[in-house]
Amino acid sequence: MTNDSIQTEDTIVALSTANGVGAIAVIRLSGPRAIQIANAVFKGKNLEKQASHTLHFGAIVDGEVVLDEVVVALFIAPKSYTRENVVEISCHGSPYIVQSIIKLLLVKGVRAAKPGEFTLRAFLNGQLDLSQAEAVADLIASDSKASHQIAMQQLRGGFSNQLQVLREKLVNFASLIELELDFGEEDVEFANRDQLKTLILEINKVIFELIRSFELGNVIKQGVNTVIAGRPNAGKSTLLNALLNEDRAIISPIPGTTRDTIEEILNIGGVNFRLIDTAGIREATDTIEAIGVQKTMDKISTSALLVYVFDVQSLSEIDLKNDLQNLQRAGMPILAIANKIDLGGKRSIPTLPEEIKYIEISAQQKHHIEELKDLIYDTAIQGRLTGEETVITNIRHLEALKRTNESLERVLYGMENPVTSDFLAMDIKQALYYLGEITGAVTTDDLLENIFSKFCIGK
C-alpha cells in the first residue's frame, strides 16, 4: 500500500506508559534512526554496537546536563514490534523528566508519533494483519477475563487464520473461472460448479457462525446489560446490595423508594454484568414516580437480560405470569427470582414457560445468592465461551462478513439461474474483497485512519 500521508521512513517517539507520576515511564522510539538518535543522547555503552534484545544502564544527557539515569532496551529490525529499529527508554516517572527527554529527542530529529502509529507500522510492515492490530486496542481496553480472552485469541491470529483458509479456497475457484473467460468462445468450464456450490455453502456456514457470535462478543466487550425489575417492595435494591456485597442502594419498607435507576458493574466468571436497579413497576402515585417507572420500561426494552424479582409471600401466580408476559421481549432471557423465602409461609413453585428460569432466594439473608450468580452467568453466556471458538467483537468485521455472505449468495443464485462466468467471477471477487477488508489484504486510507486514530498515542 502506498500513501503519501502515512510516513514510515522517519523515526517516531511517544510515551508508551500512562501519563502522570509513577515509579517509571517508558519512552518508545521506532524507525531507521531510532538507535542512532538514542545513542546521541545516551551516556554509557555505544548503543549502535550492541546486540538486539539487550538492556543497558546509563544516563540521558543534554550536553553536559544529566536529565536522568535510565535503562535502554534495544530491539533491532526486524525483531521488534514494528519490525523497525525500536528503542525503549525506561526513566523515572516524573512528567518533567519525560517531557525533557522527549523534547531533547525531538530536537535530535525524531517526530512525535500519531495515535496508533506504532501498531500501524507493525501492520504496514507485515508484523500483524489488520484484525490483529485491532485486537491490540481491544486487549488494552479489556476490563474482564472474557474480553481479555477474546482479544488474545484474535491477537494470536485465530480469526485471521480462519479467514485466510476460506479466502484461499475461494481464490482457487476465482482463478479457474477467470481462466474460463479466456476461453469464452470455446464454452469450457474449468471450475466444477458442484464443487463451487459445496464450497460456498461451507464458507457461508462458517460466516453465519461468526456473524452469530457477534451477539456474544458484543455483550462481553461492552458488558451484559442486566435489569433488575419487579413490583415495589419486592426486594430489588436489597438484591442489588446482596449481589455487590455492599450497601449500594437505599432500602426501605416504604414502597417506591427507588425513583431513578442505579447502575453498577458485577464481574461473574470473568464477564462484566451491568446491573441496573430500577423503580418498582406499578401505577405511579406522583409525577416523579411515573418518570421512574417509564425509565424502568425503557431500560427493559434495551436489556440483554431481565432479572424479575417478586415477593414470594404476597404475589399470586396469576399476577406473576401476567407481569412476565407484559415484560417479555423477543430474544431477551428472563430470570424469575422468588424473594423473601426466609419469611416462611406456605408456597409452591409456579408453573412458568420453559424458557423462563426460576430460583428462590432471600436477598436480605443472602440465601442462594451465589447460585443466582451462576444462573445469571449461564443464562447470558449459555456455554458459548470455551476459549477455543472465534468470537466477533468488532462491528467493522461484522459488516464485512455480512457483505461477504451477500456476495456469495449472489454466486449461488447465479449458478442456479444460471448466469455467465463473468458475473460469477465478479461476485466472487466482491466476496474476496470484503474478506480482505477484515485482515487488511484490502485497505483504504480512510479505513486505516479511522482504525488507528482510536489507539492511544504510544501504541
N, C-alpha and C positions, 0 to 999 in steps of 0.2 A: 504494500500500500504506500502510495506517495501522497504527501500532504505538506504543503508549504507552511501551514500553520502549526504543525507538530514538529518541533525542533528536537532532534535526537543526537546531534553532533556536539552540542555544548555540554558543559558539566553543571549539574544542578545541586542545590543544597537545601535542606529543611531540617527542622527539629522533628524527630520521629517519636519522641515521648510526649506526654501531655504537657500543656502549658501550666506554669505555676511553679511554686517552690517544691523541691524534692531532694532526696539524697543524691540522685544522679540524674543527668539528662543525656540523651543520645542525639547527636547531630550527624545526619547522614549525607554523604556526597555520592553522586553517581555520574559517570561519564568518562570519556577518554583521558581527561586530565585530572581525575579525582585524586590519584595517588601523588602526582607531581605537585598539585596545588597544596594538598595537605602537608607534604614534605617541606614545602617552602615556609610553613609557619610552625613546624614541629621541631622542637629541640630534643634530640635523642638519636636513635639509630636512623640511618638513611632508609626511609620507607621504600624508595624505589629499588632497593636491593634486597628486600625481604620477600619471603615466600607468602603465598596465599593462605588464608585462614590462620593468621598468626596475630598475636596481641603484643603491643609494645607500649611500655610506660615511658612518659616523657612530659614535656610541657608545651603548651601553645604560647608562642611569643609574638608580640607585635614590636619588631625592632628589638630594643633592649628590655621592653616591658613584658613580664610574665603574666599572662591572663589567667592561666590555671594549669594545675597538674592534671594530666589526662591519661586515659588508656585508649590507644588507637587500634582498631581491628581492621585488617586488610582482607579484601575479597577480590582476587584478580580475575578478570574476564577470561572465559565465560562462566566461571564457577562462582556466580553470585546471583542474588535475587533478580537483578535486572539483566544479567548476562553482560554487564559492563563492569568496568573497574568501580568498586564500591569501597568507600572508607566510612567507618562509623567511629565517631569521636565521643567517648564517654567522659563527660566532665561533671563537676559539681552542679547540682540542680538550682543554681541561682539564676533568676531571669536576667540579671545584669551580665553574668558570665556568658550565658547562652547567646544573648544579643551581641555581646562584644566579639565573640568568636565568629558568629555568622557574618557580622559586619566586616570583620577582617577578611574572611573568605570571599565575600562579595567584591571587596577591593582587589583581591588577587585574581579575579576573573571568572568566578562561578556565577550562576544565575539562580535566583530564588525559584524553587520548584512550585509548580501549579498543583492544585488539588489532584491527588491520584496519579501524579506523573511518574512516580517510581514504578507503580504497578502497570501503568500504560506502557512504559518502556519494556517491562517484563513481557507484556503481551506482544508488542511490536517485534521484540527480539526472539519470540518463539518459546519463551520460558513457560508461559501459561496461555491457554486459549481464553476466549472472552468469557465463557461461563465460569471458568476457574477464577479469572480476575474478579468477577462479580462476587464469587464465593469468599474472596478475601475481605470484601466490605461486609458481607454477611457475618463472617467469623468475628470481625472486630465488633460488630453491633450485637452479637449473640448475648442474650441475657438469661438463658436457661440451658440445661443439659441437652434438651431435644433440639433447640435451634443451633447449638454448637455442633451437635452430632450431624445434622443435615449439612451444615456449611462445610464441615471437614470432609464429608463424603463427596461433595461436589468439588472441593479443592483438590482432592486426590484424583479427580478425573473420572469418577464413576459415571456421572451423567454424560460427560464428553465421550467416553469410550462407547457407551451405549448408542449415542447418536452417530458416531463415526462408523460403527458396524452397519447401521441402517443406510447411511449415506453411500458407503462403498458398494453395497448390493445394488442400490438404485442407480449409481453411476454406471455400473456394468451394463444394465439394460438400456440406459440412455445412450451409451456409445453404440450399442447394436442397432438401435432404432435410427440413430444418426447415419449409420452405415447403410441402412435401407434407403435413406433419402438419396444417397449417391447412386443407387441402382434403381431409381424410381421407375424408369421406363421398363425394367425387366420384371416388375411385380414379384419381388422376392421378399421373404421375411427371415431375418436373422435372429430376431428376438421372439422366442417362443411365447405366444400370447397366454397360454395356460400357466406357464411358469411365472410370467409377469403378474398375472392376476393373483396367483398364490402369494407372491412376494408382497404385493401391495396390501393384501388382506392381513398378512403377517405384520407389516410395518404399521398399518392403521391400528391393529390391536395393541401394539406397544405404545403408540402415540396416545391412544384412548386411555390407557392406564396411567400414562404420565400426566395427561390433562386432568384425569380424575384425582390424581394425587395432590393437585394444587389446593384443593379444599382443605386437606390435612396440613399441607405445608404452610398455607397462609395463616391458619389459626395458630400453628406452632410459632411462626415468625412474629405474629402480631399479638399473640395471647388469645385464649379462648374466652370470648365474652359470655359470662355466666350470670344470668339474672336470678336473684332470689326474690320470689314474689309470693303473694298469698293475701289472705284477709287480714284486717287489723288484729293485732294481739296474737297472731299465730306463732310468733317467736322468731321472726325473720332476722331482726337485729341481734337477738341472742345467739342465733345460729351463726351469723357472720362473726361475732366475737369468739365463738367456740372454734370455728374453723381457723381463724387467725391466731387463736390463743392469746388474745389481748382485748381490752375494752375499747374497741374502735367506735362502736355505735352506742348512742344513748338508748337505754332500755327503760321501759316504764309500763305499768299495768294499764295506763290510760291509752285507749285506742287512738290511733292517728298520730303517735309521737313522731314517726319519721315522715317528714314533709317533702324532703328532697332526696335524690339518690346519693348513696355513698359508695365510692369505688376503691377497691384495694386489690393488690396482687397476691395470689397464693400459689406457691410452686408445689405441684403434686407430681411425683415421679419424673421430675425434670422438665415438666411442661408448665408454663405460666397460665393461670386462670385469672381473668379479670372479674372478680366477684363484685356484683352490683346489687347493693341492698336498696330496696325500693319502698315507696309508700304503699300502705295497705290498700287493697282493691275493694272499694265499697262505694256506695252513694255518698258523695262528699257533703260535709256539713258547712263548709265555707269555701270561699274563692281560692285561698291558698292551698287547701287540701285538694281541691279539684285540679289545680295545676299539678300537684304531686302525683295524683292518680293518672293524669294524662301522660306525665313523664314516664310513669311505670309502663304504660301500654306502649309508648314509643320505644323504650328500651327492650321490651319483649319482642317487638317486631324486628329488631336488628340483632337479636341474641343468637348465639350458636348453641346455647344450652340453657334450658329453663329448670330451675330448682323450685318447685312449688311446695311451700311449707303450709301445713294445716294443723289445727288443733284437733288431735285425735279424740279428745274428750267431748268436743262440742259440735264439730262439723259432721253432718249426716253424709252417708254415702251418695245420696242423690245430689246434694249440693256440691260434693267433691267432684262428681262426674260432670256436672254442669259447668263448674269452674274450669276444669281441664279441657272440656270441649270448646269453651269460649276462648281459651288462651292458646289452643293448639295452632301451630303454623307449619306449613309444609316444610319438611326437611329439618325441623328443629326437634331434637330429642327432649323428652320431659322426664324429670325425676319427681315422683310424688313422695314427699317427706312427712311421715306421720310424727308430729312432735308432741311432747309432754307425756310420754309413756310413764314417766316417774310418778305421775299423779294417781296411778292406779285406775281402778274402774274397769268395767267390762267392755271389751272391744273385740271386733272381728276384722280380719283382713279384707278390705274392699275388693270387689271384682272389677279390675281395670283392664283396658285394652292391653294386649300383649306387648305393644311397643313402649308402654309407659312402665318404667321400673319403679319399684316400691321398696321403701325401707322405713323402719321405726326407730326413732331416736329420742333422746332427751337433750335438747340444746343446753338447758340450764345445768344439768348434771354432767354434761359431756359424755353421755352414753352413746356408743356406736358412732362417734364422730370419725374415727379412723376408718371404719367400714364405709362410711359415707364418702370420705375422700377417695377411697378405692373405687367406689361406684361412679363417682364423678369422672375420674380418670378413664375408667373402662368405657363409659358411655361416650365420651368425647373422642377417644383415640381408637377404641374398638379393635385393639390388637394390630393396628396398621403400621405401627412404628417398631420395626425389629432391628434396625441398624444396618440392614443389608439392602433394602429397597431404595430406589431412586425416588426422591420426593421433590416436586417442583415448588419453589417458593417465590419465584420471580415472575411478575406479570408480563415482562417482555418475552420470557421464554414461553409462557402460556399462550400468548397471542401468536407467536411464530409457529408453535405446534398446531394451533387451530388452523392457521393458514396452510400449513403443510398438509393437514388432513383434507382440507377443501380441495387442494390441487390434486391430491391422489384420488379423491372421489371423482373428479372430472376425468382422470385417466381411466378409471373403471367404467364410467359412463361412456367414454369414447370407444372402449373395446366392445361394449355391449351393442352399440348402435349400428355399425362401427364408424369411426372417423379415420381420416388418413393419418399416416405415420407422422407427418409434420406437426399435426395438432397434438398427438400423443407426446411427441418429443418436447413440445412447448410446455405442456402441463407438468411433465416430469422435471424439466429444467426449473420450473417455478417451485416445485416441491423441494428440489435440491437447494435452491436459493434460500428458502425460508429456513431449512435445516442449517444451512451455512451461516445464517444470521446469528444463530444461537451461540455457536462456538467461535465466530469471528472469521470463518473462512470467507465470509462476505461481510464487508463493513462499509460504512459511510462516515464522513467527517462528523456529521451531526450526531450520529449514533454514539461514536466514541466520546465526543464532548459531553453528551448527556450522561453517559455512564460514569466517566471518571471525574466529572465535576462534583459528584456527590461524595467522593472519598475525602478523607482528611488530608491535610497538606503533606504530611511526612510519609504517606504510604503509597 
